[in-house]
């Protein structure tokens, strides 16, 4: 609003100084032709441009302006004896008025478009977050159910752990960003619950290397990768592993997860349900142009590696 007011003031300072400095008409009488210019200017700004020019009635708009310029010029010539230069003065005012109004309309439409895009992206991001909730919950409930058959005490502890995870999902998941410390705790809890049914032949590690836990991150954006690793990287007939490394500072987040590939008929590791597709969408919505993600099988097809680097201050 302040910018609009200043642009109008600047325009009128210029338009007012022109007749004052070059017109032979005494100052008090100059107010009449300047007033006519003001009326013509705002007739274009508030009526002709938004209600006719923008609706395609361009010839009508310029026709009315031509008649007004000629009519006001003739009238000022009869009253004050102004010359042809006044017609140029009127024409300049018309062009400036239309240009300013078109610029204002374009700016408003651009702001509305950006707000709509931001709202759409935010809604899509929330929808993807909600899809994550039942996905990880199904996996953890299955593990706790299996645990109850042979170790009731551990099952009770696991339920308490799951309760803390659900609080994270129900409350923190609604935030745009959360502390890395909270996301790390959530990942550690999930990994702990997923290890319940694993044998000693499975090597699962989660190393947090020199992480600045005050760094903030979009919630639950990494959990689908961990789910994917447990789904495709664990084999009961052979030794297998999942190795996770997380580094974070005030400039970037570096997350790397490697898992063995077991012969389960899906070595491409495309995931289940939303899986990797969800990660891609959420990264693009939350960190557009500020991340890299490399994922795929190693040359010997024995290890699947997923590596994400998020730049935080670009």
Secondary structure as UniProt FT lines:
FT   HELIX           2..22
FT   HELIX           27..43
FT   HELIX           44..48
FT   HELIX           49..51
FT   HELIX           53..55
FT   HELIX           58..80
FT   HELIX           85..148
FT   TURN            149..150
FT   HELIX           152..171
FT   HELIX           172..174
FT   STRAND          178..179
FT   HELIX           180..194
FT   HELIX           195..197
FT   TURN            200..201
FT   STRAND          202..208
FT   TURN            213..214
FT   STRAND          216..217
FT   TURN            219..220
FT   HELIX           223..233
FT   STRAND          240..248
FT   STRAND          252..260
FT   TURN            267..268
FT   TURN            273..274
FT   HELIX           275..286
FT   TURN            288..289
FT   STRAND          291..297
FT   TURN            299..300
FT   STRAND          303..311
//
